[in-house]
Each structure stands twice: as C-alpha cells, then as structure tokens.
Amino acid sequence: MIVEKGPMVTAGLYTEFPLFSRDRDLDTATPRGSVLWGSYFRDTSETSSSLLPLYSYRNYGRAPAAAGTNLVASERGKTFWCLPSIWYRNTVEPRTAGTAGKTLARVRSGFFPFWMHSRDTEGGREEASTWILGLLYDWRHRVTPAGKDAAAEDYTRHRVLWRLWHYERLNGEVGVDVFPGLTYDRSADGTRSYSFLWRLFRYERSPAGVKVHLFYLPIVR
C-alpha cells in the first residue's frame, strides 16, 4: 500500500500478518517494521532491533571523536543483550559541566556465570573490573586524578582464588601474597622485602641497608 500526501509519495507500508510488517518513509528512506512480535528500525543515525524477551540490539550512532563545549546529552555507541545471560555495551554519553564538555564512556560485557567486565571512563577518572568464573580470577583497576586536597592514584589488583595469589599496586607500591604464606613488597623508595610465614624467614633490602630474620629472630640488622 502506498500513502500519498499531495503530489509527493511519503511512505510505503507492506504487511503479511502475523509474520512481518514493513513501513518505509520514501522521503528519507527510513525503514521500520516487525518480524513476528519483534521490531526493527533504521535511520541515518540509529539502528535497533529486538525480539523480546530473547534479545535486543541498539546502535545509537558513532561516538563523538571529542567532547565539545555545547554537548547534547544523547547516548552514542552500541548495546546488546541476549537470553539467557549475554550482554554487551560500548557507549559514550556527552555531558556538560558549565562551559566545559565531558563524556562518560561505558563498556560492559558478560556471559554469566563465565565472565563479567565493566569499565567507566570520565575525564581523567577510570574504574574497571573483570571477573572470570567467580573467584577463579578477578581484576580491578582505578585511576583518580589529583584533586585540590588529594594526590593522584593509580590502583591495580589481581586475584586468583581470592588469596591463592593476590597482587596489589598503588602508584609505586606493590604487594604480592601467595598461599600459604609467601609475600613480596616493594615501596616507592626502592625498599624490597620477601618473607615466608611472616618472619619465619624474611629478607629486606632498603636504602638504609639489609635486614634478615630467620625463625622469627633477627640475623642481620
């Protein structure tokens, strides 16, 4: 069926109920329609389709290359989810703060219960995490720029089976724990230490010298 407004043809509608329907704007060539109980839509900037409750996909258009000073609060990027447990998001949300443009970038993906990943980035801030098979492995990363009364932070953590292997780094300081009692520490000033069961055996080298403990007794100080 063709619908006319005056002398110009503006839309076309095709149906085959209840299997599908299709409607296309002939001026803009924008199609939309449905398949069974799902729907789809496409124009020059956005594409979407869904078949609820099985899946949903949406492409909001290309993310801006850089934040301007007069941003419109509209999302860009892609989102997708599918039953029973798969999802994906990679979007950018332009924001304004006074006259300065900012963007919030979000990345999400997962296939529960096998893995989950998330990352949020806004300006110089970043927060990210990943876990695989629950406690088998998890990772976390955080970057915080310096503020008026706070120093910049760059924090990373890796863990395998929670404490079977545990690694942390905060700026220039590193700590590693390995079950059942091995530890390694490194400070920003260059100090390094190794130990087993606290001071059953402990070796430390620092700018001030070397220290050694054996069976909890100081051997070298």
Residue pairs with C-beta under 8 A, 6 or more apart in sequence:
1 12
1 13
1 14
2 9
2 11
2 12
2 13
3 9
3 10
3 11
3 12
3 13
4 10
8 27
9 26
10 25
10 26
10 27
11 23
11 24
11 25
11 26
12 22
12 23
12 24
12 26
13 21
13 22
13 23
14 21
14 22
14 23
14 33
15 21
15 22
18 36
19 35
19 36
20 33
20 34
20 35
20 36
21 33
21 34
22 31
22 32
22 33
23 31
23 32
23 33
24 30
24 31
24 32
25 31
28 43
28 44
30 42
30 43
30 44
31 40
31 41
31 42
32 39
32 40
32 41
32 42
33 39
33 40
34 40
35 51
36 51
37 51
37 52
38 49
38 50
38 51
38 52
39 48
39 49
39 50
40 48
40 49
40 50
41 47
41 48
41 49
42 48
45 60
45 61
46 58
46 59
46 60
46 61
47 57
47 58
47 59
48 56
48 57
48 58
48 59
49 56
49 57
50 56
50 57
53 83
54 82
54 83
55 80
55 81
55 82
55 83
56 79
56 80
56 81
57 78
57 79
57 80
58 78
58 79
58 80
59 77
59 78
60 74
60 75
60 76
60 77
60 78
60 79
60 91
61 76
62 76
63 76
63 77
63 91
63 92
63 105
64 71
64 76
64 92
64 94
64 103
67 94
67 101
67 102
67 103
68 94
68 101
69 96
69 99
69 100
69 101
70 96
70 101
71 94
71 95
71 96
71 101
71 102
71 103
72 94
73 93
73 94
73 95
73 96
74 93
74 94
75 91
75 92
75 93
76 91
76 92
76 93
76 94
77 89
77 90
77 91
77 92
77 106
78 88
78 89
78 90
78 91
79 88
79 89
79 91
80 86
80 87
80 88
80 89
81 87
81 88
85 110
85 111
85 112
85 113
86 110
86 111
87 108
87 109
87 110
88 108
88 109
88 110
89 106
89 107
89 108
89 109
90 106
90 107
90 108
91 105
91 106
92 103
92 104
92 105
92 106
93 103
93 104
93 105
93 106
94 101
94 102
94 103
95 101
95 102
95 103
95 104
95 122
96 102
102 122
102 123
103 122
104 120
104 121
104 122
105 119
105 120
105 121
105 122
106 118
106 119
106 120
107 117
107 118
107 119
107 120
108 117
108 118
108 119
109 115
109 116
109 117
110 116
110 117
113 133
113 134
114 132
114 133
115 130
115 131
115 132
115 133
116 129
116 130
116 131
117 128
117 129
117 130
118 128
118 129
118 130
119 126
119 127
119 128
119 129
120 126
120 127
120 128
123 145
124 143
124 144
124 145
125 143
125 144
125 145
126 141
126 142
126 143
127 141
127 142
128 139
128 140
128 141
128 142
129 138
129 139
129 140
129 141
130 138
130 139
130 140
131 137
131 138
131 139
132 138
135 159
135 161
135 162
136 160
136 161
137 158
137 159
137 160
138 157
138 158
138 159
139 156
139 157
139 158
139 159
140 155
140 156
140 157
141 155
141 156
141 157
142 153
142 154
142 155
142 156
143 153
143 154
143 155
144 150
144 152
144 153
145 152
146 152
152 171
153 170
153 171
154 169
154 170
154 171
155 168
155 169
155 170
155 171
156 167
156 168
156 169
157 166
157 167
157 168
157 169
158 165
158 166
158 167
159 165
159 166
159 167
160 166
163 177
163 179
164 178
164 179
165 176
165 177
165 178
165 179
166 175
166 176
166 177
166 178
167 174
167 175
167 176
168 174
168 175
168 176
169 175
171 188
172 186
172 187
172 188
173 185
173 186
173 187
173 188
174 184
174 185
174 186
175 183
175 184
175 185
175 186
176 183
176 184
176 185
177 183
180 197
181 196
181 197
181 198
181 200
182 194
182 195
182 196
183 193
183 194
183 195
183 196
184 192
184 193
184 194
185 191
185 192
185 193
186 192
187 206
189 206
189 207
190 206
190 207
191 204
191 205
191 206
191 207
192 204
192 205
192 206
193 202
193 203
193 204
193 205
194 202
194 203
194 204
195 201
195 202
195 203
195 213
196 202
198 216
199 213
199 216
200 214
200 215
200 216
201 213
201 214
201 215
202 211
202 212
202 213
203 210
203 211
203 212
204 210
204 211
204 212
210 220
211 218
211 220
211 221
212 218
212 219
212 220
213 219
